[in-house]
Amino acid sequence: MDVDWLNDDVNGNGWEDFAEVVLNFNQMTWIAGKEPLEAFVCNGNGRIDFADVTWLFNNL
């Protein structure tokens, strides 16, 4: 997490890169059930969805 409180480094490798986008896309259901939503919902709609993956891609 950084100043926007979003977990941009999804895979925890210390870098924000395309691997985050792929992991976020592939694990949306798992993230929604196991992680705090406020750390992963990038567009503020209260749910994990493709719009969050797109936001992450556009903001890397």
N, C-alpha and C positions, 0 to 999 in steps of 0.2 A: 504494500500500500504506500501511497505517497500523499501529497498534500490534498488531493481530491478524495481521499479515503476509499478509492476503488482499488481492487486487487488486480492491477495490470500485469503483474508477474505471476500468472496463474500456475506455471510449472515450477516456480521457485528456483530458477537457475540464476537469478540475479540480474537478468536482462529482460527487457520488454521487446519481444520479437514475434515473428510470424508463428512460432510454435505455440504462443499463448492463444492466438486466434483459433488454431486447429484444435487445441485441447479444450478450449471453452466451447467450441462448436460440438465436438464429440462427446463432451461430458455435461451438457446443459441439464439433463434430467438429474444426474447425480449431484451436481452443484446445487440445483434447486431444492433437493431433499436433504442435503447434508451441510451446507455452508450458509453463513449469514447473508441473506439476500442483499442487504445494503452494500456489501463489499463487491458485488458482481453485477447489480442492475445499474447499467451505465446511463440509461435513458430516463430513469425515474418513474417507470410505469408500474413498479412493484413486482415484476416477474422476470425471470430469466427467459430470454427469447432471442431470435435471430437478430433483432435490432441491436441487442447488446454486443453480439459478435461483430456486427458491422461497425458499431461505434468503436470497439476495441481496435479493429483493423485500421480504421480511419485515423485513430489517435496514437498510433505507435510512433 
